[in-house]
Amino acid sequence: MYNLILVLATGVTTVGNYTNINSCQAALAQFHKQNVTAACVQQPSPEQSMAQARVIMQNFMKIMEEK
């Protein structure tokens, strides 16, 4: 899954979700034609998100044990 994001003066906003990089890049090209700063960003898989959460929790537990 890919998100199409726009970079604006006020921040970053998601304007679309795509199942593959090719469809995201096709939409991205339309924004680039208008000189809009945009990018396709891959969303982490559920497995990647869980692994990241596990690392965060392990680090938190280490900090709490030190106190």
PDB file of N, CA, C, O and CB in Angstrom:
ATOM      1  N   MET A   1       0.851  -1.168   0.000  1.00  0.00           N
ATOM      2  CA  MET A   1       0.000   0.000   0.000  1.00  0.00           C
ATOM      3  C   MET A   1       0.894   1.228   0.000  1.00  0.00           C
ATOM      4  O   MET A   1       1.900   1.276   0.708  1.00  0.00           O
ATOM      5  CB  MET A   1      -0.967   0.000   1.217  1.00  0.00           C
ATOM      6  N   TYR A   2       0.523   2.215  -0.796  1.00  0.00           N
ATOM      7  CA  TYR A   2       1.283   3.455  -0.915  1.00  0.00           C
ATOM      8  C   TYR A   2       0.368   4.648  -0.683  1.00  0.00           C
ATOM      9  O   TYR A   2      -0.789   4.655  -1.105  1.00  0.00           O
ATOM     10  CB  TYR A   2       1.961   3.555  -2.298  1.00  0.00           C
ATOM     11  N   ASN A   3       0.902   5.651  -0.007  1.00  0.00           N
ATOM     12  CA  ASN A   3       0.188   6.906   0.197  1.00  0.00           C
ATOM     13  C   ASN A   3       0.805   7.958  -0.701  1.00  0.00           C
ATOM     14  O   ASN A   3       2.027   8.050  -0.823  1.00  0.00           O
ATOM     15  CB  ASN A   3       0.230   7.350   1.688  1.00  0.00           C
ATOM     16  N   LEU A   4      -0.044   8.747  -1.326  1.00  0.00           N
ATOM     17  CA  LEU A   4       0.411   9.919  -2.073  1.00  0.00           C
ATOM     18  C   LEU A   4       0.283  11.102  -1.135  1.00  0.00           C
ATOM     19  O   LEU A   4      -0.808  11.429  -0.668  1.00  0.00           O
ATOM     20  CB  LEU A   4      -0.416  10.137  -3.406  1.00  0.00           C
ATOM     21  N   ILE A   5       1.416  11.743  -0.865  1.00  0.00           N
ATOM     22  CA  ILE A   5       1.404  12.876   0.064  1.00  0.00           C
ATOM     23  C   ILE A   5       1.804  14.152  -0.658  1.00  0.00           C
ATOM     24  O   ILE A   5       2.591  14.133  -1.605  1.00  0.00           O
ATOM     25  CB  ILE A   5       2.350  12.618   1.256  1.00  0.00           C
ATOM     26  N   LEU A   6       1.249  15.253  -0.193  1.00  0.00           N
ATOM     27  CA  LEU A   6       1.606  16.584  -0.681  1.00  0.00           C
ATOM     28  C   LEU A   6       2.351  17.308   0.424  1.00  0.00           C
ATOM     29  O   LEU A   6       1.990  17.219   1.597  1.00  0.00           O
ATOM     30  CB  LEU A   6       0.342  17.390  -1.127  1.00  0.00           C
ATOM     31  N   VAL A   7       3.391  18.023   0.040  1.00  0.00           N
ATOM     32  CA  VAL A   7       4.140  18.836   0.988  1.00  0.00           C
ATOM     33  C   VAL A   7       3.698  20.277   0.777  1.00  0.00           C
ATOM     34  O   VAL A   7       3.946  20.874  -0.270  1.00  0.00           O
ATOM     35  CB  VAL A   7       5.700  18.672   0.803  1.00  0.00           C
ATOM     36  N   LEU A   8       3.040  20.818   1.790  1.00  0.00           N
ATOM     37  CA  LEU A   8       2.492  22.173   1.719  1.00  0.00           C
ATOM     38  C   LEU A   8       3.228  23.081   2.699  1.00  0.00           C
ATOM     39  O   LEU A   8       3.980  22.602   3.546  1.00  0.00           O
ATOM     40  CB  LEU A   8       0.972  22.168   2.021  1.00  0.00           C
ATOM     41  N   ALA A   9       3.017  24.364   2.588  1.00  0.00           N
ATOM     42  CA  ALA A   9       3.633  25.315   3.515  1.00  0.00           C
ATOM     43  C   ALA A   9       3.182  25.058   4.949  1.00  0.00           C
ATOM     44  O   ALA A   9       3.917  25.336   5.896  1.00  0.00           O
ATOM     45  CB  ALA A   9       3.294  26.754   3.108  1.00  0.00           C
ATOM     46  N   THR A  10       1.973  24.527   5.106  1.00  0.00           N
ATOM     47  CA  THR A  10       1.417  24.295   6.436  1.00  0.00           C
ATOM     48  C   THR A  10       1.679  22.894   6.964  1.00  0.00           C
ATOM     49  O   THR A  10       1.333  22.600   8.108  1.00  0.00           O
ATOM     50  CB  THR A  10      -0.054  24.548   6.418  1.00  0.00           C
ATOM     51  N   GLY A  11       2.284  22.015   6.156  1.00  0.00           N
ATOM     52  CA  GLY A  11       2.562  20.647   6.607  1.00  0.00           C
ATOM     53  C   GLY A  11       2.433  19.652   5.469  1.00  0.00           C
ATOM     54  O   GLY A  11       2.445  20.009   4.290  1.00  0.00           O
ATOM     55  N   VAL A  12       2.310  18.402   5.858  1.00  0.00           N
ATOM     56  CA  VAL A  12       2.189  17.300   4.905  1.00  0.00           C
ATOM     57  C   VAL A  12       0.790  16.716   5.020  1.00  0.00           C
ATOM     58  O   VAL A  12       0.269  16.541   6.122  1.00  0.00           O
ATOM     59  CB  VAL A  12       3.276  16.204   5.158  1.00  0.00           C
ATOM     60  N   THR A  13       0.183  16.415   3.873  1.00  0.00           N
ATOM     61  CA  THR A  13      -1.153  15.831   3.889  1.00  0.00           C
ATOM     62  C   THR A  13      -1.236  14.671   2.906  1.00  0.00           C
ATOM     63  O   THR A  13      -0.626  14.707   1.837  1.00  0.00           O
ATOM     64  CB  THR A  13      -2.214  16.893   3.555  1.00  0.00           C
ATOM     65  N   THR A  14      -1.992  13.645   3.273  1.00  0.00           N
ATOM     66  CA  THR A  14      -2.215  12.493   2.400  1.00  0.00           C
ATOM     67  C   THR A  14      -3.395  12.790   1.493  1.00  0.00           C
ATOM     68  O   THR A  14      -4.455  13.208   1.960  1.00  0.00           O
ATOM     69  CB  THR A  14      -2.462  11.194   3.225  1.00  0.00           C
ATOM     70  N   VAL A  15      -3.211  12.572   0.185  1.00  0.00           N
ATOM     71  CA  VAL A  15      -4.286  12.849  -0.758  1.00  0.00           C
ATOM     72  C   VAL A  15      -4.770  11.601  -1.492  1.00  0.00           C
ATOM     73  O   VAL A  15      -5.732  11.669  -2.257  1.00  0.00           O
ATOM     74  CB  VAL A  15      -3.830  13.875  -1.757  1.00  0.00           C
ATOM     75  N   GLY A  16      -4.114  10.464  -1.267  1.00  0.00           N
ATOM     76  CA  GLY A  16      -4.571   9.248  -1.937  1.00  0.00           C
ATOM     77  C   GLY A  16      -3.877   8.013  -1.412  1.00  0.00           C
ATOM     78  O   GLY A  16      -2.764   8.084  -0.891  1.00  0.00           O
ATOM     79  N   ASN A  17      -4.549   6.867  -1.553  1.00  0.00           N
ATOM     80  CA  ASN A  17      -4.000   5.565  -1.175  1.00  0.00           C
ATOM     81  C   ASN A  17      -4.042   4.660  -2.395  1.00  0.00           C
ATOM     82  O   ASN A  17      -5.059   4.582  -3.084  1.00  0.00           O
ATOM     83  CB  ASN A  17      -4.790   4.934   0.022  1.00  0.00           C
ATOM     84  N   TYR A  18      -2.940   3.980  -2.660  1.00  0.00           N
ATOM     85  CA  TYR A  18      -2.827   3.140  -3.847  1.00  0.00           C
ATOM     86  C   TYR A  18      -2.265   1.776  -3.468  1.00  0.00           C
ATOM     87  O   TYR A  18      -1.457   1.652  -2.548  1.00  0.00           O
ATOM     88  CB  TYR A  18      -1.937   3.814  -4.911  1.00  0.00           C
ATOM     89  N   THR A  19      -2.708   0.766  -4.191  1.00  0.00           N
ATOM     90  CA  THR A  19      -2.271  -0.600  -3.874  1.00  0.00           C
ATOM     91  C   THR A  19      -0.906  -0.928  -4.443  1.00  0.00           C
ATOM     92  O   THR A  19      -0.251  -1.852  -3.961  1.00  0.00           O
ATOM     93  CB  THR A  19      -3.274  -1.594  -4.390  1.00  0.00           C
ATOM     94  N   ASN A  20      -0.453  -0.190  -5.467  1.00  0.00           N
ATOM     95  CA  ASN A  20       0.874  -0.463  -6.016  1.00  0.00           C
ATOM     96  C   ASN A  20       1.576   0.839  -6.385  1.00  0.00           C
ATOM     97  O   ASN A  20       0.950   1.889  -6.534  1.00  0.00           O
ATOM     98  CB  ASN A  20       0.773  -1.382  -7.245  1.00  0.00           C
ATOM     99  N   ILE A  21       2.886   0.738  -6.525  1.00  0.00           N
ATOM    100  CA  ILE A  21       3.703   1.922  -6.778  1.00  0.00           C
ATOM    101  C   ILE A  21       3.404   2.553  -8.132  1.00  0.00           C
ATOM    102  O   ILE A  21       3.483   3.774  -8.273  1.00  0.00           O
ATOM    103  CB  ILE A  21       5.169   1.566  -6.697  1.00  0.00           C
ATOM    104  N   ASN A  22       3.062   1.743  -9.127  1.00  0.00           N
ATOM    105  CA  ASN A  22       2.804   2.291 -10.461  1.00  0.00           C
ATOM    106  C   ASN A  22       1.599   3.219 -10.479  1.00  0.00           C
ATOM    107  O   ASN A  22       1.655   4.286 -11.090  1.00  0.00           O
ATOM    108  CB  ASN A  22       2.593   1.165 -11.455  1.00  0.00           C
ATOM    109  N   SER A  23       0.524   2.839  -9.830  1.00  0.00           N
ATOM    110  CA  SER A  23      -0.657   3.704  -9.805  1.00  0.00           C
ATOM    111  C   SER A  23      -0.400   4.964  -8.988  1.00  0.00           C
ATOM    112  O   SER A  23      -0.904   6.037  -9.319  1.00  0.00           O
ATOM    113  CB  SER A  23      -1.861   2.948  -9.237  1.00  0.00           C
ATOM    114  N   CYS A  24       0.376   4.836  -7.931  1.00  0.00           N
ATOM    115  CA  CYS A  24       0.722   6.007  -7.128  1.00  0.00           C
ATOM    116  C   CYS A  24       1.578   6.968  -7.945  1.00  0.00           C
ATOM    117  O   CYS A  24       1.355   8.179  -7.911  1.00  0.00           O
ATOM    118  CB  CYS A  24       1.463   5.587  -5.838  1.00  0.00           C
ATOM    119  N   GLN A  25       2.542   6.447  -8.668  1.00  0.00           N
ATOM    120  CA  GLN A  25       3.413   7.304  -9.470  1.00  0.00           C
ATOM    121  C   GLN A  25       2.671   7.969 -10.625  1.00  0.00           C
ATOM    122  O   GLN A  25       3.027   9.072 -11.039  1.00  0.00           O
ATOM    123  CB  GLN A  25       4.575   6.498 -10.008  1.00  0.00           C
ATOM    124  N   ALA A  26       1.649   7.309 -11.143  1.00  0.00           N
ATOM    125  CA  ALA A  26       0.840   7.928 -12.197  1.00  0.00           C
ATOM    126  C   ALA A  26       0.107   9.154 -11.651  1.00  0.00           C
ATOM    127  O   ALA A  26       0.057  10.193 -12.308  1.00  0.00           O
ATOM    128  CB  ALA A  26      -0.174   6.909 -12.776  1.00  0.00           C
ATOM    129  N   ALA A  27      -0.452   9.033 -10.466  1.00  0.00           N
ATOM    130  CA  ALA A  27      -1.123  10.175  -9.838  1.00  0.00           C
ATOM    131  C   ALA A  27      -0.104  11.242  -9.441  1.00  0.00           C
ATOM    132  O   ALA A  27      -0.371  12.438  -9.550  1.00  0.00           O
ATOM    133  CB  ALA A  27      -1.929   9.719  -8.601  1.00  0.00           C
ATOM    134  N   LEU A  28       1.045  10.803  -8.988  1.00  0.00           N
ATOM    135  CA  LEU A  28       2.116  11.717  -8.599  1.00  0.00           C
ATOM    136  C   LEU A  28       2.537  12.599  -9.773  1.00  0.00           C
ATOM    137  O   LEU A  28       2.792  13.792  -9.601  1.00  0.00           O
ATOM    138  CB  LEU A  28       3.320  10.931  -8.070  1.00  0.00           C
ATOM    139  N   ALA A  29       2.609  12.015 -10.948  1.00  0.00           N
ATOM    140  CA  ALA A  29       3.017  12.767 -12.141  1.00  0.00           C
ATOM    141  C   ALA A  29       2.087  13.942 -12.409  1.00  0.00           C
ATOM    142  O   ALA A  29       2.530  14.990 -12.881  1.00  0.00           O
ATOM    143  CB  ALA A  29       3.054  11.848 -13.360  1.00  0.00           C
ATOM    144  N   GLN A  30       0.804  13.776 -12.113  1.00  0.00           N
ATOM    145  CA  GLN A  30      -0.153  14.865 -12.319  1.00  0.00           C
ATOM    146  C   GLN A  30       0.145  16.055 -11.405  1.00  0.00           C
ATOM    147  O   GLN A  30       0.008  17.209 -11.809  1.00  0.00           O
ATOM    148  CB  GLN A  30      -1.580  14.367 -12.077  1.00  0.00           C
ATOM    149  N   PHE A  31       0.548  15.763 -10.186  1.00  0.00           N
ATOM    150  CA  PHE A  31       0.902  16.855  -9.263  1.00  0.00           C
ATOM    151  C   PHE A  31       2.210  17.512  -9.684  1.00  0.00           C
ATOM    152  O   PHE A  31       2.355  18.731  -9.594  1.00  0.00           O
ATOM    153  CB  PHE A  31       1.016  16.330  -7.814  1.00  0.00           C
ATOM    154  N   HIS A  32       3.154  16.708 -10.139  1.00  0.00           N
ATOM    155  CA  HIS A  32       4.441  17.278 -10.571  1.00  0.00           C
ATOM    156  C   HIS A  32       4.270  18.179 -11.789  1.00  0.00           C
ATOM    157  O   HIS A  32       5.000  19.160 -11.934  1.00  0.00           O
ATOM    158  CB  HIS A  32       5.442  16.156 -10.891  1.00  0.00           C
ATOM    159  N   LYS A  33       3.319  17.866 -12.665  1.00  0.00           N
ATOM    160  CA  LYS A  33       3.048  18.725 -13.819  1.00  0.00           C
ATOM    161  C   LYS A  33       2.616  20.117 -13.376  1.00  0.00           C
ATOM    162  O   LYS A  33       2.845  21.099 -14.082  1.00  0.00           O
ATOM    163  CB  LYS A  33       1.969  18.099 -14.711  1.00  0.00           C
ATOM    164  N   GLN A  34       1.991  20.198 -12.203  1.00  0.00           N
ATOM    165  CA  GLN A  34       1.509  21.471 -11.668  1.00  0.00           C
ATOM    166  C   GLN A  34       2.529  22.105 -10.718  1.00  0.00           C
ATOM    167  O   GLN A  34       2.220  23.068 -10.016  1.00  0.00           O
ATOM    168  CB  GLN A  34       0.178  21.267 -10.942  1.00  0.00           C
ATOM    169  N   ASN A  35       3.755  21.549 -10.704  1.00  0.00           N
ATOM    170  CA  ASN A  35       4.835  22.031  -9.828  1.00  0.00           C
ATOM    171  C   ASN A  35       4.479  21.954  -8.347  1.00  0.00           C
ATOM    172  O   ASN A  35       4.862  22.820  -7.560  1.00  0.00           O
ATOM    173  CB  ASN A  35       5.185  23.460 -10.183  1.00  0.00           C
ATOM    174  N   VAL A  36       3.745  20.910  -7.978  1.00  0.00           N
ATOM    175  CA  VAL A  36       3.392  20.666  -6.583  1.00  0.00           C
ATOM    176  C   VAL A  36       4.364  19.624  -6.030  1.00  0.00           C
ATOM    177  O   VAL A  36       4.610  18.598  -6.664  1.00  0.00           O
ATOM    178  CB  VAL A  36       1.899  20.187  -6.442  1.00  0.00           C
ATOM    179  N   THR A  37       4.909  19.893  -4.853  1.00  0.00           N
ATOM    180  CA  THR A  37       5.811  18.936  -4.228  1.00  0.00           C
ATOM    181  C   THR A  37       4.981  17.800  -3.641  1.00  0.00           C
ATOM    182  O   THR A  37       4.138  18.010  -2.769  1.00  0.00           O
ATOM    183  CB  THR A  37       6.686  19.618  -3.129  1.00  0.00           C
ATOM    184  N   ALA A  38       5.239  16.593  -4.140  1.00  0.00           N
ATOM    185  CA  ALA A  38       4.477  15.421  -3.707  1.00  0.00           C
ATOM    186  C   ALA A  38       5.383  14.198  -3.767  1.00  0.00           C
ATOM    187  O   ALA A  38       6.437  14.219  -4.403  1.00  0.00           O
ATOM    188  CB  ALA A  38       3.205  15.215  -4.591  1.00  0.00           C
ATOM    189  N   ALA A  39       4.952  13.124  -3.090  1.00  0.00           N
ATOM    190  CA  ALA A  39       5.737  11.890  -3.084  1.00  0.00           C
ATOM    191  C   ALA A  39       4.841  10.700  -2.790  1.00  0.00           C
ATOM    192  O   ALA A  39       3.777  10.830  -2.184  1.00  0.00           O
ATOM    193  CB  ALA A  39       6.875  11.969  -2.050  1.00  0.00           C
ATOM    194  N   CYS A  40       5.296   9.538  -3.236  1.00  0.00           N
ATOM    195  CA  CYS A  40       4.650   8.278  -2.886  1.00  0.00           C
ATOM    196  C   CYS A  40       5.434   7.660  -1.733  1.00  0.00           C
ATOM    197  O   CYS A  40       6.653   7.512  -1.815  1.00  0.00           O
ATOM    198  CB  CYS A  40       4.580   7.301  -4.118  1.00  0.00           C
ATOM    199  N   VAL A  41       4.739   7.304  -0.666  1.00  0.00           N
ATOM    200  CA  VAL A  41       5.371   6.752   0.529  1.00  0.00           C
ATOM    201  C   VAL A  41       4.746   5.398   0.826  1.00  0.00           C
ATOM    202  O   VAL A  41       3.524   5.272   0.905  1.00  0.00           O
ATOM    203  CB  VAL A  41       5.220   7.715   1.746  1.00  0.00           C
ATOM    204  N   GLN A  42       5.591   4.388   0.990  1.00  0.00           N
ATOM    205  CA  GLN A  42       5.079   3.048   1.285  1.00  0.00           C
ATOM    206  C   GLN A  42       4.654   2.966   2.744  1.00  0.00           C
ATOM    207  O   GLN A  42       5.381   3.392   3.642  1.00  0.00           O
ATOM    208  CB  GLN A  42       6.143   1.967   0.971  1.00  0.00           C
ATOM    209  N   GLN A  43       3.463   2.411   2.967  1.00  0.00           N
ATOM    210  CA  GLN A  43       2.983   2.196   4.319  1.00  0.00           C
ATOM    211  C   GLN A  43       3.633   0.935   4.862  1.00  0.00           C
ATOM    212  O   GLN A  43       3.822  -0.026   4.116  1.00  0.00           O
ATOM    213  CB  GLN A  43       1.433   2.091   4.358  1.00  0.00           C
ATOM    214  N   PRO A  44       3.980   0.914   6.140  1.00  0.00           N
ATOM    215  CA  PRO A  44       4.540  -0.317   6.702  1.00  0.00           C
ATOM    216  C   PRO A  44       3.477  -1.408   6.767  1.00  0.00           C
ATOM    217  O   PRO A  44       2.292  -1.131   6.953  1.00  0.00           O
ATOM    218  CB  PRO A  44       5.123  -0.056   8.104  1.00  0.00           C
ATOM    219  N   SER A  45       3.918  -2.643   6.612  1.00  0.00           N
ATOM    220  CA  SER A  45       2.998  -3.771   6.725  1.00  0.00           C
ATOM    221  C   SER A  45       2.618  -3.943   8.192  1.00  0.00           C
ATOM    222  O   SER A  45       3.301  -3.412   9.068  1.00  0.00           O
ATOM    223  CB  SER A  45       3.634  -5.080   6.154  1.00  0.00           C
ATOM    224  N   PRO A  46       1.544  -4.674   8.477  1.00  0.00           N
ATOM    225  CA  PRO A  46       1.191  -4.927   9.880  1.00  0.00           C
ATOM    226  C   PRO A  46       2.335  -5.601  10.646  1.00  0.00           C
ATOM    227  O   PRO A  46       2.536  -5.330  11.830  1.00  0.00           O
ATOM    228  CB  PRO A  46      -0.066  -5.799   9.956  1.00  0.00           C
ATOM    229  N   GLU A  47       3.074  -6.471   9.975  1.00  0.00           N
ATOM    230  CA  GLU A  47       4.194  -7.150  10.625  1.00  0.00           C
ATOM    231  C   GLU A  47       5.298  -6.161  10.986  1.00  0.00           C
ATOM    232  O   GLU A  47       5.882  -6.240  12.067  1.00  0.00           O
ATOM    233  CB  GLU A  47       4.750  -8.252   9.717  1.00  0.00           C
ATOM    234  N   GLN A  48       5.583  -5.224  10.071  1.00  0.00           N
ATOM    235  CA  GLN A  48       6.595  -4.207  10.346  1.00  0.00           C
ATOM    236  C   GLN A  48       6.155  -3.303  11.493  1.00  0.00           C
ATOM    237  O   GLN A  48       6.966  -2.919  12.335  1.00  0.00           O
ATOM    238  CB  GLN A  48       6.875  -3.372   9.087  1.00  0.00           C
ATOM    239  N   SER A  49       4.884  -2.968  11.521  1.00  0.00           N
ATOM    240  CA  SER A  49       4.362  -2.117  12.596  1.00  0.00           C
ATOM    241  C   SER A  49       4.464  -2.818  13.942  1.00  0.00           C
ATOM    242  O   SER A  49       4.815  -2.194  14.943  1.00  0.00           O
ATOM    243  CB  SER A  49       2.904  -1.727  12.317  1.00  0.00           C
ATOM    244  N   MET A  50       4.161  -4.098  13.971  1.00  0.00           N
ATOM    245  CA  MET A  50       4.256  -4.857  15.225  1.00  0.00           C
ATOM    246  C   MET A  50       5.707  -4.973  15.688  1.00  0.00           C
ATOM    247  O   MET A  50       5.983  -4.858  16.882  1.00  0.00           O
ATOM    248  CB  MET A  50       3.645  -6.259  15.052  1.00  0.00           C
ATOM    249  N   ALA A  51       6.625  -5.197  14.771  1.00  0.00           N
ATOM    250  CA  ALA A  51       8.044  -5.294  15.131  1.00  0.00           C
ATOM    251  C   ALA A  51       8.535  -3.970  15.709  1.00  0.00           C
ATOM    252  O   ALA A  51       9.284  -3.951  16.686  1.00  0.00           O
ATOM    253  CB  ALA A  51       8.894  -5.691  13.901  1.00  0.00           C
ATOM    254  N   GLN A  52       8.113  -2.872  15.106  1.00  0.00           N
ATOM    255  CA  GLN A  52       8.502  -1.561  15.616  1.00  0.00           C
ATOM    256  C   GLN A  52       7.911  -1.320  17.008  1.00  0.00           C
ATOM    257  O   GLN A  52       8.597  -0.800  17.888  1.00  0.00           O
ATOM    258  CB  GLN A  52       8.050  -0.455  14.646  1.00  0.00           C
ATOM    259  N   ALA A  53       6.665  -1.687  17.210  1.00  0.00           N
ATOM    260  CA  ALA A  53       6.026  -1.530  18.518  1.00  0.00           C
ATOM    261  C   ALA A  53       6.755  -2.371  19.570  1.00  0.00           C
ATOM    262  O   ALA A  53       6.939  -1.929  20.704  1.00  0.00           O
ATOM    263  CB  ALA A  53       4.531  -1.935  18.445  1.00  0.00           C
ATOM    264  N   ARG A  54       7.166  -3.576  19.192  1.00  0.00           N
ATOM    265  CA  ARG A  54       7.887  -4.456  20.119  1.00  0.00           C
ATOM    266  C   ARG A  54       9.203  -3.812  20.555  1.00  0.00           C
ATOM    267  O   ARG A  54       9.546  -3.846  21.737  1.00  0.00           O
ATOM    268  CB  ARG A  54       8.157  -5.832  19.464  1.00  0.00           C
ATOM    269  N   VAL A  55       9.935  -3.231  19.617  1.00  0.00           N
ATOM    270  CA  VAL A  55      11.203  -2.572  19.943  1.00  0.00           C
ATOM    271  C   VAL A  55      10.968  -1.393  20.881  1.00  0.00           C
ATOM    272  O   VAL A  55      11.714  -1.201  21.841  1.00  0.00           O
ATOM    273  CB  VAL A  55      11.915  -2.097  18.659  1.00  0.00           C
ATOM    274  N   ILE A  56       9.940  -0.612  20.606  1.00  0.00           N
ATOM    275  CA  ILE A  56       9.621   0.532  21.462  1.00  0.00           C
ATOM    276  C   ILE A  56       9.296   0.069  22.878  1.00  0.00           C
ATOM    277  O   ILE A  56       9.763   0.660  23.851  1.00  0.00           O
ATOM    278  CB  ILE A  56       8.440   1.331  20.880  1.00  0.00           C
ATOM    279  N   MET A  57       8.501  -0.984  22.990  1.00  0.00           N
ATOM    280  CA  MET A  57       8.135  -1.500  24.322  1.00  0.00           C
ATOM    281  C   MET A  57       9.345  -2.066  25.052  1.00  0.00           C
ATOM    282  O   MET A  57       9.483  -1.871  26.260  1.00  0.00           O
ATOM    283  CB  MET A  57       7.054  -2.581  24.198  1.00  0.00           C
ATOM    284  N   GLN A  58      10.220  -2.762  24.340  1.00  0.00           N
ATOM    285  CA  GLN A  58      11.419  -3.312  24.975  1.00  0.00           C
ATOM    286  C   GLN A  58      12.312  -2.188  25.495  1.00  0.00           C
ATOM    287  O   GLN A  58      12.841  -2.275  26.603  1.00  0.00           O
ATOM    288  CB  GLN A  58      12.201  -4.198  23.982  1.00  0.00           C
ATOM    289  N   ASN A  59      12.477  -1.142  24.704  1.00  0.00           N
ATOM    290  CA  ASN A  59      13.274  -0.001  25.151  1.00  0.00           C
ATOM    291  C   ASN A  59      12.643   0.687  26.351  1.00  0.00           C
ATOM    292  O   ASN A  59      13.347   1.109  27.268  1.00  0.00           O
ATOM    293  CB  ASN A  59      13.448   0.997  24.017  1.00  0.00           C
ATOM    294  N   PHE A  60      11.342   0.800  26.349  1.00  0.00           N
ATOM    295  CA  PHE A  60      10.625   1.398  27.471  1.00  0.00           C
ATOM    296  C   PHE A  60      10.838   0.574  28.743  1.00  0.00           C
ATOM    297  O   PHE A  60      11.082   1.126  29.816  1.00  0.00           O
ATOM    298  CB  PHE A  60       9.121   1.512  27.151  1.00  0.00           C
ATOM    299  N   MET A  61      10.746  -0.740  28.613  1.00  0.00           N
ATOM    300  CA  MET A  61      10.931  -1.620  29.780  1.00  0.00           C
ATOM    301  C   MET A  61      12.353  -1.496  30.314  1.00  0.00           C
ATOM    302  O   MET A  61      12.538  -1.505  31.531  1.00  0.00           O
ATOM    303  CB  MET A  61      10.627  -3.097  29.411  1.00  0.00           C
ATOM    304  N   LYS A  62      13.356  -1.380  29.462  1.00  0.00           N
ATOM    305  CA  LYS A  62      14.737  -1.215  29.916  1.00  0.00           C
ATOM    306  C   LYS A  62      14.892   0.080  30.699  1.00  0.00           C
ATOM    307  O   LYS A  62      15.557   0.112  31.734  1.00  0.00           O
ATOM    308  CB  LYS A  62      15.704  -1.232  28.724  1.00  0.00           C
ATOM    309  N   ILE A  63      14.282   1.137  30.206  1.00  0.00           N
ATOM    310  CA  ILE A  63      14.371   2.423  30.892  1.00  0.00           C
ATOM    311  C   ILE A  63      13.699   2.341  32.257  1.00  0.00           C
ATOM    312  O   ILE A  63      14.226   2.869  33.236  1.00  0.00           O
ATOM    313  CB  ILE A  63      13.729   3.536  30.044  1.00  0.00           C
ATOM    314  N   MET A  64      12.553   1.691  32.333  1.00  0.00           N
ATOM    315  CA  MET A  64      11.819   1.580  33.596  1.00  0.00           C
ATOM    316  C   MET A  64      12.573   0.721  34.592  1.00  0.00           C
ATOM    317  O   MET A  64      12.522   0.989  35.792  1.00  0.00           O
ATOM    318  CB  MET A  64      10.426   1.001  33.359  1.00  0.00           C
ATOM    319  N   GLU A  65      13.274  -0.311  34.124  1.00  0.00           N
ATOM    320  CA  GLU A  65      14.049  -1.165  35.026  1.00  0.00           C
ATOM    321  C   GLU A  65      15.237  -0.419  35.626  1.00  0.00           C
ATOM    322  O   GLU A  65      15.655  -0.714  36.745  1.00  0.00           O
ATOM    323  CB  GLU A  65      14.538  -2.409  34.285  1.00  0.00           C
ATOM    324  N   GLU A  66      15.782   0.546  34.887  1.00  0.00           N
ATOM    325  CA  GLU A  66      16.919   1.312  35.367  1.00  0.00           C
ATOM    326  C   GLU A  66      16.536   2.276  36.463  1.00  0.00           C
ATOM    327  O   GLU A  66      17.396   2.678  37.247  1.00  0.00           O
ATOM    328  CB  GLU A  66      17.554   2.058  34.237  1.00  0.00           C
ATOM    329  N   LYS A  67      15.293   2.657  36.545  1.00  0.00           N
ATOM    330  CA  LYS A  67      14.849   3.643  37.545  1.00  0.00           C
ATOM    331  C   LYS A  67      14.475   3.012  38.848  1.00  0.00           C
ATOM    332  O   LYS A  67      14.084   3.712  39.783  1.00  0.00           O
ATOM    333  CB  LYS A  67      13.684   4.425  37.031  1.00  0.00           C
TER     334      LYS A  67
END
